[in-house]
């Protein structure tokens, strides 16, 4: 028979895996997982105890998760410790992450692809015809992907202005 602790540990491991899949540290997923299945806000010390991570790792990842809007600080009266709880509105979390994309490495990556593609198309560099065509094809494909992500981000931001009920209604229609 599976115990409550085993069920929670399985969920926390799942969050670690999802976090790693999206390019974030496994520790970040574990911290979010622990907070998500906790009925009460937890302190940094409690997170250390629950995850087995160092306090430094907890502190670093908590700052990142807070900045991403995935967890929130909670104040307890007459207690100087910092406590945290998980965001439970995933739609809101995704919006926060996508909006943060506007000022991120993603923009620099988009610009580097655009600049490289423009240089190739202008005939810069000493690539032979075959290699130049290959690189242009590859970079155009990447540019198309980045444009699609950018358009999706804008669409989600516009849907945000409509409200969650409207968005859920649209999704039901699309199913």
Biotite code that builds the C-alpha atoms (Angstrom):
import biotite.structure as struc

atoms = struc.array([
    struc.Atom([0.000, 0.000, 0.000], chain_id="A", res_id=1, res_name="UNK", atom_name="CA", element="C"),
    struc.Atom([1.251, 3.466, -0.880], chain_id="A", res_id=2, res_name="UNK", atom_name="CA", element="C"),
    struc.Atom([1.711, 5.893, 1.998], chain_id="A", res_id=3, res_name="UNK", atom_name="CA", element="C"),
    struc.Atom([0.827, 9.590, 1.980], chain_id="A", res_id=4, res_name="UNK", atom_name="CA", element="C"),
    struc.Atom([4.535, 10.424, 2.023], chain_id="A", res_id=5, res_name="UNK", atom_name="CA", element="C"),
    struc.Atom([5.199, 8.183, -0.993], chain_id="A", res_id=6, res_name="UNK", atom_name="CA", element="C"),
    struc.Atom([2.379, 9.822, -2.940], chain_id="A", res_id=7, res_name="UNK", atom_name="CA", element="C"),
    struc.Atom([3.733, 13.300, -2.175], chain_id="A", res_id=8, res_name="UNK", atom_name="CA", element="C"),
    struc.Atom([7.318, 12.223, -2.972], chain_id="A", res_id=9, res_name="UNK", atom_name="CA", element="C"),
    struc.Atom([6.168, 10.828, -6.305], chain_id="A", res_id=10, res_name="UNK", atom_name="CA", element="C"),
    struc.Atom([4.500, 14.163, -7.131], chain_id="A", res_id=11, res_name="UNK", atom_name="CA", element="C"),
    struc.Atom([7.598, 16.127, -6.062], chain_id="A", res_id=12, res_name="UNK", atom_name="CA", element="C"),
    struc.Atom([9.804, 13.917, -8.258], chain_id="A", res_id=13, res_name="UNK", atom_name="CA", element="C"),
    struc.Atom([7.387, 14.537, -11.124], chain_id="A", res_id=14, res_name="UNK", atom_name="CA", element="C"),
    struc.Atom([7.688, 18.298, -10.639], chain_id="A", res_id=15, res_name="UNK", atom_name="CA", element="C"),
    struc.Atom([11.487, 17.946, -10.628], chain_id="A", res_id=16, res_name="UNK", atom_name="CA", element="C"),
    struc.Atom([11.326, 16.097, -13.927], chain_id="A", res_id=17, res_name="UNK", atom_name="CA", element="C"),
    struc.Atom([9.012, 18.662, -15.510], chain_id="A", res_id=18, res_name="UNK", atom_name="CA", element="C"),
    struc.Atom([11.267, 21.452, -14.299], chain_id="A", res_id=19, res_name="UNK", atom_name="CA", element="C"),
    struc.Atom([14.305, 19.772, -15.831], chain_id="A", res_id=20, res_name="UNK", atom_name="CA", element="C"),
    struc.Atom([12.420, 19.119, -19.086], chain_id="A", res_id=21, res_name="UNK", atom_name="CA", element="C"),
    struc.Atom([11.756, 22.862, -19.441], chain_id="A", res_id=22, res_name="UNK", atom_name="CA", element="C"),
    struc.Atom([15.412, 23.689, -18.800], chain_id="A", res_id=23, res_name="UNK", atom_name="CA", element="C"),
    struc.Atom([15.136, 24.684, -15.156], chain_id="A", res_id=24, res_name="UNK", atom_name="CA", element="C"),
    struc.Atom([17.001, 23.051, -12.260], chain_id="A", res_id=25, res_name="UNK", atom_name="CA", element="C"),
    struc.Atom([15.436, 19.912, -10.780], chain_id="A", res_id=26, res_name="UNK", atom_name="CA", element="C"),
    struc.Atom([15.725, 21.624, -7.390], chain_id="A", res_id=27, res_name="UNK", atom_name="CA", element="C"),
    struc.Atom([13.357, 24.340, -8.569], chain_id="A", res_id=28, res_name="UNK", atom_name="CA", element="C"),
    struc.Atom([10.730, 21.750, -9.436], chain_id="A", res_id=29, res_name="UNK", atom_name="CA", element="C"),
    struc.Atom([11.218, 19.995, -6.105], chain_id="A", res_id=30, res_name="UNK", atom_name="CA", element="C"),
    struc.Atom([10.741, 23.232, -4.163], chain_id="A", res_id=31, res_name="UNK", atom_name="CA", element="C"),
    struc.Atom([7.604, 24.092, -6.122], chain_id="A", res_id=32, res_name="UNK", atom_name="CA", element="C"),
    struc.Atom([6.316, 20.536, -5.637], chain_id="A", res_id=33, res_name="UNK", atom_name="CA", element="C"),
    struc.Atom([6.862, 20.617, -1.864], chain_id="A", res_id=34, res_name="UNK", atom_name="CA", element="C"),
    struc.Atom([5.095, 23.973, -1.583], chain_id="A", res_id=35, res_name="UNK", atom_name="CA", element="C"),
    struc.Atom([2.248, 22.912, -3.863], chain_id="A", res_id=36, res_name="UNK", atom_name="CA", element="C"),
    struc.Atom([1.353, 19.881, -1.736], chain_id="A", res_id=37, res_name="UNK", atom_name="CA", element="C"),
    struc.Atom([1.742, 21.793, 1.534], chain_id="A", res_id=38, res_name="UNK", atom_name="CA", element="C"),
    struc.Atom([-1.478, 23.066, 3.117], chain_id="A", res_id=39, res_name="UNK", atom_name="CA", element="C"),
    struc.Atom([0.504, 25.756, 4.958], chain_id="A", res_id=40, res_name="UNK", atom_name="CA", element="C"),
    struc.Atom([3.273, 28.159, 3.897], chain_id="A", res_id=41, res_name="UNK", atom_name="CA", element="C"),
    struc.Atom([6.773, 26.806, 4.589], chain_id="A", res_id=42, res_name="UNK", atom_name="CA", element="C"),
    struc.Atom([9.975, 28.501, 5.748], chain_id="A", res_id=43, res_name="UNK", atom_name="CA", element="C"),
    struc.Atom([13.355, 28.106, 4.073], chain_id="A", res_id=44, res_name="UNK", atom_name="CA", element="C"),
    struc.Atom([14.410, 25.749, 6.889], chain_id="A", res_id=45, res_name="UNK", atom_name="CA", element="C"),
    struc.Atom([11.329, 23.590, 6.320], chain_id="A", res_id=46, res_name="UNK", atom_name="CA", element="C"),
    struc.Atom([12.097, 23.508, 2.593], chain_id="A", res_id=47, res_name="UNK", atom_name="CA", element="C"),
    struc.Atom([15.670, 22.386, 3.363], chain_id="A", res_id=48, res_name="UNK", atom_name="CA", element="C"),
    struc.Atom([14.283, 19.599, 5.546], chain_id="A", res_id=49, res_name="UNK", atom_name="CA", element="C"),
    struc.Atom([11.653, 18.546, 2.982], chain_id="A", res_id=50, res_name="UNK", atom_name="CA", element="C"),
    struc.Atom([13.917, 18.539, -0.080], chain_id="A", res_id=51, res_name="UNK", atom_name="CA", element="C"),
    struc.Atom([17.342, 17.659, 1.309], chain_id="A", res_id=52, res_name="UNK", atom_name="CA", element="C"),
    struc.Atom([18.810, 20.621, -0.592], chain_id="A", res_id=53, res_name="UNK", atom_name="CA", element="C"),
    struc.Atom([21.228, 23.124, 0.920], chain_id="A", res_id=54, res_name="UNK", atom_name="CA", element="C"),
    struc.Atom([19.892, 26.384, 2.288], chain_id="A", res_id=55, res_name="UNK", atom_name="CA", element="C"),
    struc.Atom([21.858, 28.255, -0.396], chain_id="A", res_id=56, res_name="UNK", atom_name="CA", element="C"),
    struc.Atom([20.232, 26.212, -3.172], chain_id="A", res_id=57, res_name="UNK", atom_name="CA", element="C"),
    struc.Atom([16.819, 26.715, -1.597], chain_id="A", res_id=58, res_name="UNK", atom_name="CA", element="C"),
    struc.Atom([17.357, 30.463, -1.277], chain_id="A", res_id=59, res_name="UNK", atom_name="CA", element="C"),
    struc.Atom([18.548, 30.858, -4.879], chain_id="A", res_id=60, res_name="UNK", atom_name="CA", element="C"),
    struc.Atom([15.701, 28.822, -6.348], chain_id="A", res_id=61, res_name="UNK", atom_name="CA", element="C"),
    struc.Atom([13.082, 30.466, -4.112], chain_id="A", res_id=62, res_name="UNK", atom_name="CA", element="C"),
    struc.Atom([14.151, 33.883, -5.443], chain_id="A", res_id=63, res_name="UNK", atom_name="CA", element="C"),
    struc.Atom([13.814, 32.632, -9.014], chain_id="A", res_id=64, res_name="UNK", atom_name="CA", element="C"),
    struc.Atom([10.441, 30.983, -8.371], chain_id="A", res_id=65, res_name="UNK", atom_name="CA", element="C"),
    struc.Atom([9.207, 34.179, -6.697], chain_id="A", res_id=66, res_name="UNK", atom_name="CA", element="C"),
    struc.Atom([10.367, 36.298, -9.623], chain_id="A", res_id=67, res_name="UNK", atom_name="CA", element="C"),
    struc.Atom([8.590, 33.892, -12.000], chain_id="A", res_id=68, res_name="UNK", atom_name="CA", element="C"),
    struc.Atom([5.384, 34.218, -9.987], chain_id="A", res_id=69, res_name="UNK", atom_name="CA", element="C"),
    struc.Atom([5.262, 30.492, -9.199], chain_id="A", res_id=70, res_name="UNK", atom_name="CA", element="C"),
    struc.Atom([5.539, 31.001, -5.437], chain_id="A", res_id=71, res_name="UNK", atom_name="CA", element="C"),
    struc.Atom([4.704, 33.905, -3.152], chain_id="A", res_id=72, res_name="UNK", atom_name="CA", element="C"),
    struc.Atom([6.150, 35.121, 0.155], chain_id="A", res_id=73, res_name="UNK", atom_name="CA", element="C"),
    struc.Atom([3.796, 34.963, 3.124], chain_id="A", res_id=74, res_name="UNK", atom_name="CA", element="C"),
    struc.Atom([4.193, 36.941, 6.338], chain_id="A", res_id=75, res_name="UNK", atom_name="CA", element="C"),
    struc.Atom([3.364, 35.408, 9.705], chain_id="A", res_id=76, res_name="UNK", atom_name="CA", element="C"),
    struc.Atom([2.698, 37.815, 12.554], chain_id="A", res_id=77, res_name="UNK", atom_name="CA", element="C"),
    struc.Atom([5.445, 37.872, 15.208], chain_id="A", res_id=78, res_name="UNK", atom_name="CA", element="C"),
    struc.Atom([7.718, 35.654, 13.110], chain_id="A", res_id=79, res_name="UNK", atom_name="CA", element="C"),
    struc.Atom([10.750, 37.061, 11.307], chain_id="A", res_id=80, res_name="UNK", atom_name="CA", element="C"),
    struc.Atom([11.256, 34.024, 9.082], chain_id="A", res_id=81, res_name="UNK", atom_name="CA", element="C"),
    struc.Atom([10.317, 34.106, 5.423], chain_id="A", res_id=82, res_name="UNK", atom_name="CA", element="C"),
    struc.Atom([7.518, 31.734, 4.449], chain_id="A", res_id=83, res_name="UNK", atom_name="CA", element="C"),
    struc.Atom([6.371, 30.752, 0.965], chain_id="A", res_id=84, res_name="UNK", atom_name="CA", element="C"),
    struc.Atom([3.359, 29.205, -0.717], chain_id="A", res_id=85, res_name="UNK", atom_name="CA", element="C"),
    struc.Atom([2.842, 27.936, -4.265], chain_id="A", res_id=86, res_name="UNK", atom_name="CA", element="C"),
    struc.Atom([0.772, 29.742, -6.873], chain_id="A", res_id=87, res_name="UNK", atom_name="CA", element="C"),
    struc.Atom([-2.194, 27.502, -7.658], chain_id="A", res_id=88, res_name="UNK", atom_name="CA", element="C"),
    struc.Atom([-3.478, 29.375, -10.719], chain_id="A", res_id=89, res_name="UNK", atom_name="CA", element="C"),
    struc.Atom([-1.399, 27.771, -13.485], chain_id="A", res_id=90, res_name="UNK", atom_name="CA", element="C"),
    struc.Atom([-2.911, 29.990, -16.159], chain_id="A", res_id=91, res_name="UNK", atom_name="CA", element="C"),
    struc.Atom([-1.635, 33.013, -14.248], chain_id="A", res_id=92, res_name="UNK", atom_name="CA", element="C"),
    struc.Atom([1.790, 31.383, -13.834], chain_id="A", res_id=93, res_name="UNK", atom_name="CA", element="C"),
    struc.Atom([2.128, 30.644, -17.546], chain_id="A", res_id=94, res_name="UNK", atom_name="CA", element="C"),
    struc.Atom([1.129, 34.221, -18.352], chain_id="A", res_id=95, res_name="UNK", atom_name="CA", element="C"),
    struc.Atom([3.743, 35.570, -15.944], chain_id="A", res_id=96, res_name="UNK", atom_name="CA", element="C"),
    struc.Atom([6.460, 33.392, -17.474], chain_id="A", res_id=97, res_name="UNK", atom_name="CA", element="C"),
    struc.Atom([5.477, 34.316, -21.032], chain_id="A", res_id=98, res_name="UNK", atom_name="CA", element="C"),
    struc.Atom([5.315, 38.021, -20.206], chain_id="A", res_id=99, res_name="UNK", atom_name="CA", element="C"),
    struc.Atom([8.766, 37.737, -18.637], chain_id="A", res_id=100, res_name="UNK", atom_name="CA", element="C"),
    struc.Atom([9.974, 36.305, -21.925], chain_id="A", res_id=101, res_name="UNK", atom_name="CA", element="C"),
    struc.Atom([9.747, 39.769, -23.425], chain_id="A", res_id=102, res_name="UNK", atom_name="CA", element="C"),
    struc.Atom([12.850, 40.877, -21.508], chain_id="A", res_id=103, res_name="UNK", atom_name="CA", element="C"),
    struc.Atom([14.795, 37.656, -21.590], chain_id="A", res_id=104, res_name="UNK", atom_name="CA", element="C"),
    struc.Atom([17.424, 35.656, -23.368], chain_id="A", res_id=105, res_name="UNK", atom_name="CA", element="C"),
    struc.Atom([14.689, 34.714, -25.824], chain_id="A", res_id=106, res_name="UNK", atom_name="CA", element="C"),
    struc.Atom([14.763, 38.210, -27.337], chain_id="A", res_id=107, res_name="UNK", atom_name="CA", element="C"),
    struc.Atom([18.542, 38.077, -27.643], chain_id="A", res_id=108, res_name="UNK", atom_name="CA", element="C"),
    struc.Atom([18.280, 34.680, -29.333], chain_id="A", res_id=109, res_name="UNK", atom_name="CA", element="C"),
    struc.Atom([15.670, 36.008, -31.773], chain_id="A", res_id=110, res_name="UNK", atom_name="CA", element="C"),
    struc.Atom([17.882, 38.970, -32.598], chain_id="A", res_id=111, res_name="UNK", atom_name="CA", element="C"),
    struc.Atom([20.986, 36.828, -33.112], chain_id="A", res_id=112, res_name="UNK", atom_name="CA", element="C"),
    struc.Atom([19.080, 34.578, -35.527], chain_id="A", res_id=113, res_name="UNK", atom_name="CA", element="C"),
    struc.Atom([17.726, 37.613, -37.434], chain_id="A", res_id=114, res_name="UNK", atom_name="CA", element="C"),
    struc.Atom([21.180, 39.207, -37.645], chain_id="A", res_id=115, res_name="UNK", atom_name="CA", element="C"),
    struc.Atom([22.868, 35.981, -38.736], chain_id="A", res_id=116, res_name="UNK", atom_name="CA", element="C"),
    struc.Atom([20.187, 35.327, -41.345], chain_id="A", res_id=117, res_name="UNK", atom_name="CA", element="C"),
    struc.Atom([20.473, 38.886, -42.691], chain_id="A", res_id=118, res_name="UNK", atom_name="CA", element="C"),
    struc.Atom([24.272, 38.515, -42.949], chain_id="A", res_id=119, res_name="UNK", atom_name="CA", element="C"),
    struc.Atom([23.937, 35.223, -44.816], chain_id="A", res_id=120, res_name="UNK", atom_name="CA", element="C"),
    struc.Atom([21.306, 36.595, -47.186], chain_id="A", res_id=121, res_name="UNK", atom_name="CA", element="C"),
    struc.Atom([23.484, 39.679, -47.845], chain_id="A", res_id=122, res_name="UNK", atom_name="CA", element="C"),
    struc.Atom([26.302, 37.388, -48.963], chain_id="A", res_id=123, res_name="UNK", atom_name="CA", element="C"),
    struc.Atom([28.587, 38.129, -46.020], chain_id="A", res_id=124, res_name="UNK", atom_name="CA", element="C"),
    struc.Atom([31.173, 35.564, -45.010], chain_id="A", res_id=125, res_name="UNK", atom_name="CA", element="C"),
    struc.Atom([33.021, 33.138, -47.250], chain_id="A", res_id=126, res_name="UNK", atom_name="CA", element="C"),
    struc.Atom([30.565, 30.238, -47.269], chain_id="A", res_id=127, res_name="UNK", atom_name="CA", element="C"),
    struc.Atom([30.298, 28.221, -50.441], chain_id="A", res_id=128, res_name="UNK", atom_name="CA", element="C"),
    struc.Atom([26.907, 28.272, -52.173], chain_id="A", res_id=129, res_name="UNK", atom_name="CA", element="C"),
    struc.Atom([25.771, 24.905, -50.782], chain_id="A", res_id=130, res_name="UNK", atom_name="CA", element="C"),
    struc.Atom([26.699, 25.694, -47.162], chain_id="A", res_id=131, res_name="UNK", atom_name="CA", element="C"),
    struc.Atom([25.143, 29.184, -47.381], chain_id="A", res_id=132, res_name="UNK", atom_name="CA", element="C"),
    struc.Atom([21.868, 27.696, -48.693], chain_id="A", res_id=133, res_name="UNK", atom_name="CA", element="C"),
    struc.Atom([21.919, 25.094, -45.919], chain_id="A", res_id=134, res_name="UNK", atom_name="CA", element="C"),
    struc.Atom([22.486, 27.723, -43.203], chain_id="A", res_id=135, res_name="UNK", atom_name="CA", element="C"),
    struc.Atom([19.808, 30.037, -44.615], chain_id="A", res_id=136, res_name="UNK", atom_name="CA", element="C"),
    struc.Atom([17.312, 27.160, -44.673], chain_id="A", res_id=137, res_name="UNK", atom_name="CA", element="C"),
    struc.Atom([18.111, 26.193, -41.074], chain_id="A", res_id=138, res_name="UNK", atom_name="CA", element="C"),
    struc.Atom([18.010, 29.755, -39.739], chain_id="A", res_id=139, res_name="UNK", atom_name="CA", element="C"),
    struc.Atom([14.742, 30.506, -41.552], chain_id="A", res_id=140, res_name="UNK", atom_name="CA", element="C"),
    struc.Atom([13.189, 27.436, -39.908], chain_id="A", res_id=141, res_name="UNK", atom_name="CA", element="C"),
    struc.Atom([14.395, 28.626, -36.511], chain_id="A", res_id=142, res_name="UNK", atom_name="CA", element="C"),
    struc.Atom([13.152, 32.153, -37.245], chain_id="A", res_id=143, res_name="UNK", atom_name="CA", element="C"),
    struc.Atom([9.711, 30.740, -38.141], chain_id="A", res_id=144, res_name="UNK", atom_name="CA", element="C"),
    struc.Atom([9.655, 28.842, -34.848], chain_id="A", res_id=145, res_name="UNK", atom_name="CA", element="C"),
    struc.Atom([10.628, 31.935, -32.851], chain_id="A", res_id=146, res_name="UNK", atom_name="CA", element="C"),
    struc.Atom([7.987, 33.981, -34.672], chain_id="A", res_id=147, res_name="UNK", atom_name="CA", element="C"),
    struc.Atom([5.349, 31.364, -33.799], chain_id="A", res_id=148, res_name="UNK", atom_name="CA", element="C"),
    struc.Atom([6.359, 31.456, -30.117], chain_id="A", res_id=149, res_name="UNK", atom_name="CA", element="C"),
    struc.Atom([6.279, 35.257, -30.180], chain_id="A", res_id=150, res_name="UNK", atom_name="CA", element="C"),
    struc.Atom([2.807, 35.254, -31.774], chain_id="A", res_id=151, res_name="UNK", atom_name="CA", element="C"),
    struc.Atom([1.575, 32.723, -29.222], chain_id="A", res_id=152, res_name="UNK", atom_name="CA", element="C"),
    struc.Atom([2.870, 34.922, -26.401], chain_id="A", res_id=153, res_name="UNK", atom_name="CA", element="C"),
    struc.Atom([1.038, 37.929, -27.807], chain_id="A", res_id=154, res_name="UNK", atom_name="CA", element="C"),
    struc.Atom([-2.148, 35.901, -28.238], chain_id="A", res_id=155, res_name="UNK", atom_name="CA", element="C"),
    struc.Atom([-2.003, 34.704, -24.637], chain_id="A", res_id=156, res_name="UNK", atom_name="CA", element="C"),
    struc.Atom([-1.485, 38.290, -23.460], chain_id="A", res_id=157, res_name="UNK", atom_name="CA", element="C"),
    struc.Atom([-4.539, 39.366, -25.457], chain_id="A", res_id=158, res_name="UNK", atom_name="CA", element="C"),
    struc.Atom([-6.577, 36.477, -24.063], chain_id="A", res_id=159, res_name="UNK", atom_name="CA", element="C"),
    struc.Atom([-5.500, 37.569, -20.594], chain_id="A", res_id=160, res_name="UNK", atom_name="CA", element="C"),
    struc.Atom([-7.322, 40.843, -21.125], chain_id="A", res_id=161, res_name="UNK", atom_name="CA", element="C"),
    struc.Atom([-10.505, 38.915, -21.943], chain_id="A", res_id=162, res_name="UNK", atom_name="CA", element="C"),
    struc.Atom([-10.475, 37.076, -18.622], chain_id="A", res_id=163, res_name="UNK", atom_name="CA", element="C"),
    struc.Atom([-10.089, 33.431, -17.665], chain_id="A", res_id=164, res_name="UNK", atom_name="CA", element="C"),
    struc.Atom([-13.758, 32.487, -18.200], chain_id="A", res_id=165, res_name="UNK", atom_name="CA", element="C"),
    struc.Atom([-13.665, 33.730, -21.782], chain_id="A", res_id=166, res_name="UNK", atom_name="CA", element="C"),
    struc.Atom([-10.412, 31.874, -22.447], chain_id="A", res_id=167, res_name="UNK", atom_name="CA", element="C"),
    struc.Atom([-11.796, 28.644, -21.008], chain_id="A", res_id=168, res_name="UNK", atom_name="CA", element="C"),
    struc.Atom([-14.911, 29.032, -23.165], chain_id="A", res_id=169, res_name="UNK", atom_name="CA", element="C"),
    struc.Atom([-12.778, 29.457, -26.289], chain_id="A", res_id=170, res_name="UNK", atom_name="CA", element="C"),
    struc.Atom([-10.720, 26.375, -25.401], chain_id="A", res_id=171, res_name="UNK", atom_name="CA", element="C"),
    struc.Atom([-13.898, 24.299, -24.932], chain_id="A", res_id=172, res_name="UNK", atom_name="CA", element="C"),
    struc.Atom([-15.105, 25.396, -28.369], chain_id="A", res_id=173, res_name="UNK", atom_name="CA", element="C"),
    struc.Atom([-11.766, 24.398, -29.921], chain_id="A", res_id=174, res_name="UNK", atom_name="CA", element="C"),
    struc.Atom([-11.923, 20.908, -28.404], chain_id="A", res_id=175, res_name="UNK", atom_name="CA", element="C"),
])
